């Protein structure tokens, strides 16, 4: 299977998603959240820093559940990264 290159919008969306998750994690450690979500701390670190621009849905869902985030809200806030910046 050939994977298409990521667009700039994909990269921005991934960075926004990572920022949202990092902020929602607050003072909790990456290790604690990752273990509770059933993923590796390195995976969560990569998502939070935007190095994984398109993480798998089950991974995002697991982290969102641990952090008490609505997937609808998370999508709305990361789907259009520039809109999020304009609302502030």
Biotite code that builds the C-alpha atoms (Angstrom):
import biotite.structure as struc

atoms = struc.array([
    struc.Atom([0.000, 0.000, 0.000], chain_id="A", res_id=1, res_name="UNK", atom_name="CA", element="C"),
    struc.Atom([1.347, 3.409, -0.950], chain_id="A", res_id=2, res_name="UNK", atom_name="CA", element="C"),
    struc.Atom([0.847, 6.189, 1.561], chain_id="A", res_id=3, res_name="UNK", atom_name="CA", element="C"),
    struc.Atom([0.290, 9.661, 0.167], chain_id="A", res_id=4, res_name="UNK", atom_name="CA", element="C"),
    struc.Atom([2.529, 12.442, 1.487], chain_id="A", res_id=5, res_name="UNK", atom_name="CA", element="C"),
    struc.Atom([1.046, 14.590, 4.226], chain_id="A", res_id=6, res_name="UNK", atom_name="CA", element="C"),
    struc.Atom([-0.230, 18.019, 3.268], chain_id="A", res_id=7, res_name="UNK", atom_name="CA", element="C"),
    struc.Atom([0.614, 21.151, 5.225], chain_id="A", res_id=8, res_name="UNK", atom_name="CA", element="C"),
    struc.Atom([-2.933, 21.049, 6.590], chain_id="A", res_id=9, res_name="UNK", atom_name="CA", element="C"),
    struc.Atom([-2.391, 17.464, 7.793], chain_id="A", res_id=10, res_name="UNK", atom_name="CA", element="C"),
    struc.Atom([0.760, 18.524, 9.608], chain_id="A", res_id=11, res_name="UNK", atom_name="CA", element="C"),
    struc.Atom([-0.940, 21.564, 11.179], chain_id="A", res_id=12, res_name="UNK", atom_name="CA", element="C"),
    struc.Atom([-3.902, 19.439, 12.252], chain_id="A", res_id=13, res_name="UNK", atom_name="CA", element="C"),
    struc.Atom([-1.542, 16.920, 13.856], chain_id="A", res_id=14, res_name="UNK", atom_name="CA", element="C"),
    struc.Atom([0.307, 19.666, 15.699], chain_id="A", res_id=15, res_name="UNK", atom_name="CA", element="C"),
    struc.Atom([-2.968, 21.142, 16.931], chain_id="A", res_id=16, res_name="UNK", atom_name="CA", element="C"),
    struc.Atom([-4.184, 17.729, 18.101], chain_id="A", res_id=17, res_name="UNK", atom_name="CA", element="C"),
    struc.Atom([-0.921, 17.188, 19.968], chain_id="A", res_id=18, res_name="UNK", atom_name="CA", element="C"),
    struc.Atom([-1.161, 20.582, 21.649], chain_id="A", res_id=19, res_name="UNK", atom_name="CA", element="C"),
    struc.Atom([-4.761, 19.929, 22.703], chain_id="A", res_id=20, res_name="UNK", atom_name="CA", element="C"),
    struc.Atom([-3.823, 16.581, 24.231], chain_id="A", res_id=21, res_name="UNK", atom_name="CA", element="C"),
    struc.Atom([-0.776, 18.015, 25.981], chain_id="A", res_id=22, res_name="UNK", atom_name="CA", element="C"),
    struc.Atom([-2.785, 20.851, 27.507], chain_id="A", res_id=23, res_name="UNK", atom_name="CA", element="C"),
    struc.Atom([-5.553, 18.449, 28.574], chain_id="A", res_id=24, res_name="UNK", atom_name="CA", element="C"),
    struc.Atom([-2.960, 16.167, 30.185], chain_id="A", res_id=25, res_name="UNK", atom_name="CA", element="C"),
    struc.Atom([-1.991, 19.057, 32.463], chain_id="A", res_id=26, res_name="UNK", atom_name="CA", element="C"),
    struc.Atom([0.344, 18.041, 35.279], chain_id="A", res_id=27, res_name="UNK", atom_name="CA", element="C"),
    struc.Atom([-0.149, 14.310, 34.725], chain_id="A", res_id=28, res_name="UNK", atom_name="CA", element="C"),
    struc.Atom([2.937, 12.547, 33.435], chain_id="A", res_id=29, res_name="UNK", atom_name="CA", element="C"),
    struc.Atom([3.169, 11.159, 29.911], chain_id="A", res_id=30, res_name="UNK", atom_name="CA", element="C"),
    struc.Atom([3.935, 7.785, 31.474], chain_id="A", res_id=31, res_name="UNK", atom_name="CA", element="C"),
    struc.Atom([0.779, 7.700, 33.606], chain_id="A", res_id=32, res_name="UNK", atom_name="CA", element="C"),
    struc.Atom([-1.534, 8.756, 30.779], chain_id="A", res_id=33, res_name="UNK", atom_name="CA", element="C"),
    struc.Atom([0.078, 6.421, 28.247], chain_id="A", res_id=34, res_name="UNK", atom_name="CA", element="C"),
    struc.Atom([-0.149, 3.404, 30.552], chain_id="A", res_id=35, res_name="UNK", atom_name="CA", element="C"),
    struc.Atom([-3.784, 4.130, 31.342], chain_id="A", res_id=36, res_name="UNK", atom_name="CA", element="C"),
    struc.Atom([-4.536, 4.533, 27.615], chain_id="A", res_id=37, res_name="UNK", atom_name="CA", element="C"),
    struc.Atom([-2.698, 1.315, 26.755], chain_id="A", res_id=38, res_name="UNK", atom_name="CA", element="C"),
    struc.Atom([-0.100, 2.933, 24.518], chain_id="A", res_id=39, res_name="UNK", atom_name="CA", element="C"),
    struc.Atom([3.618, 3.516, 24.843], chain_id="A", res_id=40, res_name="UNK", atom_name="CA", element="C"),
    struc.Atom([4.869, 6.757, 26.386], chain_id="A", res_id=41, res_name="UNK", atom_name="CA", element="C"),
    struc.Atom([6.925, 7.339, 23.235], chain_id="A", res_id=42, res_name="UNK", atom_name="CA", element="C"),
    struc.Atom([3.783, 7.159, 21.084], chain_id="A", res_id=43, res_name="UNK", atom_name="CA", element="C"),
    struc.Atom([2.050, 9.753, 23.254], chain_id="A", res_id=44, res_name="UNK", atom_name="CA", element="C"),
    struc.Atom([5.173, 11.933, 23.215], chain_id="A", res_id=45, res_name="UNK", atom_name="CA", element="C"),
    struc.Atom([5.285, 11.793, 19.411], chain_id="A", res_id=46, res_name="UNK", atom_name="CA", element="C"),
    struc.Atom([1.602, 12.685, 19.128], chain_id="A", res_id=47, res_name="UNK", atom_name="CA", element="C"),
    struc.Atom([1.927, 15.577, 21.567], chain_id="A", res_id=48, res_name="UNK", atom_name="CA", element="C"),
    struc.Atom([4.905, 17.026, 19.711], chain_id="A", res_id=49, res_name="UNK", atom_name="CA", element="C"),
    struc.Atom([3.248, 16.655, 16.304], chain_id="A", res_id=50, res_name="UNK", atom_name="CA", element="C"),
    struc.Atom([5.740, 14.077, 15.038], chain_id="A", res_id=51, res_name="UNK", atom_name="CA", element="C"),
    struc.Atom([2.814, 11.738, 14.357], chain_id="A", res_id=52, res_name="UNK", atom_name="CA", element="C"),
    struc.Atom([0.502, 13.966, 12.351], chain_id="A", res_id=53, res_name="UNK", atom_name="CA", element="C"),
    struc.Atom([-2.118, 11.293, 11.706], chain_id="A", res_id=54, res_name="UNK", atom_name="CA", element="C"),
    struc.Atom([-2.296, 8.967, 14.706], chain_id="A", res_id=55, res_name="UNK", atom_name="CA", element="C"),
    struc.Atom([-4.623, 5.970, 14.544], chain_id="A", res_id=56, res_name="UNK", atom_name="CA", element="C"),
    struc.Atom([-8.190, 6.606, 15.657], chain_id="A", res_id=57, res_name="UNK", atom_name="CA", element="C"),
    struc.Atom([-8.129, 3.951, 18.420], chain_id="A", res_id=58, res_name="UNK", atom_name="CA", element="C"),
    struc.Atom([-5.022, 5.596, 19.850], chain_id="A", res_id=59, res_name="UNK", atom_name="CA", element="C"),
    struc.Atom([-6.567, 9.064, 19.897], chain_id="A", res_id=60, res_name="UNK", atom_name="CA", element="C"),
    struc.Atom([-9.810, 7.658, 21.313], chain_id="A", res_id=61, res_name="UNK", atom_name="CA", element="C"),
    struc.Atom([-7.976, 5.854, 24.124], chain_id="A", res_id=62, res_name="UNK", atom_name="CA", element="C"),
    struc.Atom([-6.056, 8.991, 25.119], chain_id="A", res_id=63, res_name="UNK", atom_name="CA", element="C"),
    struc.Atom([-9.201, 11.132, 24.881], chain_id="A", res_id=64, res_name="UNK", atom_name="CA", element="C"),
    struc.Atom([-11.079, 8.765, 27.201], chain_id="A", res_id=65, res_name="UNK", atom_name="CA", element="C"),
    struc.Atom([-8.271, 8.863, 29.756], chain_id="A", res_id=66, res_name="UNK", atom_name="CA", element="C"),
    struc.Atom([-8.195, 12.663, 29.618], chain_id="A", res_id=67, res_name="UNK", atom_name="CA", element="C"),
    struc.Atom([-11.983, 12.997, 29.730], chain_id="A", res_id=68, res_name="UNK", atom_name="CA", element="C"),
    struc.Atom([-12.167, 14.632, 26.322], chain_id="A", res_id=69, res_name="UNK", atom_name="CA", element="C"),
    struc.Atom([-15.063, 14.419, 23.900], chain_id="A", res_id=70, res_name="UNK", atom_name="CA", element="C"),
    struc.Atom([-13.980, 13.080, 20.519], chain_id="A", res_id=71, res_name="UNK", atom_name="CA", element="C"),
    struc.Atom([-16.445, 15.464, 18.855], chain_id="A", res_id=72, res_name="UNK", atom_name="CA", element="C"),
    struc.Atom([-14.877, 18.442, 20.610], chain_id="A", res_id=73, res_name="UNK", atom_name="CA", element="C"),
    struc.Atom([-11.362, 17.208, 19.952], chain_id="A", res_id=74, res_name="UNK", atom_name="CA", element="C"),
    struc.Atom([-12.118, 16.852, 16.233], chain_id="A", res_id=75, res_name="UNK", atom_name="CA", element="C"),
    struc.Atom([-13.820, 20.240, 16.050], chain_id="A", res_id=76, res_name="UNK", atom_name="CA", element="C"),
    struc.Atom([-10.865, 21.928, 17.710], chain_id="A", res_id=77, res_name="UNK", atom_name="CA", element="C"),
    struc.Atom([-8.195, 20.170, 15.628], chain_id="A", res_id=78, res_name="UNK", atom_name="CA", element="C"),
    struc.Atom([-9.922, 19.839, 12.253], chain_id="A", res_id=79, res_name="UNK", atom_name="CA", element="C"),
    struc.Atom([-9.328, 23.468, 11.343], chain_id="A", res_id=80, res_name="UNK", atom_name="CA", element="C"),
    struc.Atom([-6.196, 24.611, 13.191], chain_id="A", res_id=81, res_name="UNK", atom_name="CA", element="C"),
    struc.Atom([-6.300, 28.172, 11.920], chain_id="A", res_id=82, res_name="UNK", atom_name="CA", element="C"),
    struc.Atom([-9.921, 28.617, 13.090], chain_id="A", res_id=83, res_name="UNK", atom_name="CA", element="C"),
    struc.Atom([-8.831, 27.666, 16.615], chain_id="A", res_id=84, res_name="UNK", atom_name="CA", element="C"),
    struc.Atom([-6.257, 30.465, 16.581], chain_id="A", res_id=85, res_name="UNK", atom_name="CA", element="C"),
    struc.Atom([-8.769, 33.066, 15.363], chain_id="A", res_id=86, res_name="UNK", atom_name="CA", element="C"),
    struc.Atom([-11.216, 32.330, 18.202], chain_id="A", res_id=87, res_name="UNK", atom_name="CA", element="C"),
    struc.Atom([-8.770, 33.372, 20.901], chain_id="A", res_id=88, res_name="UNK", atom_name="CA", element="C"),
])
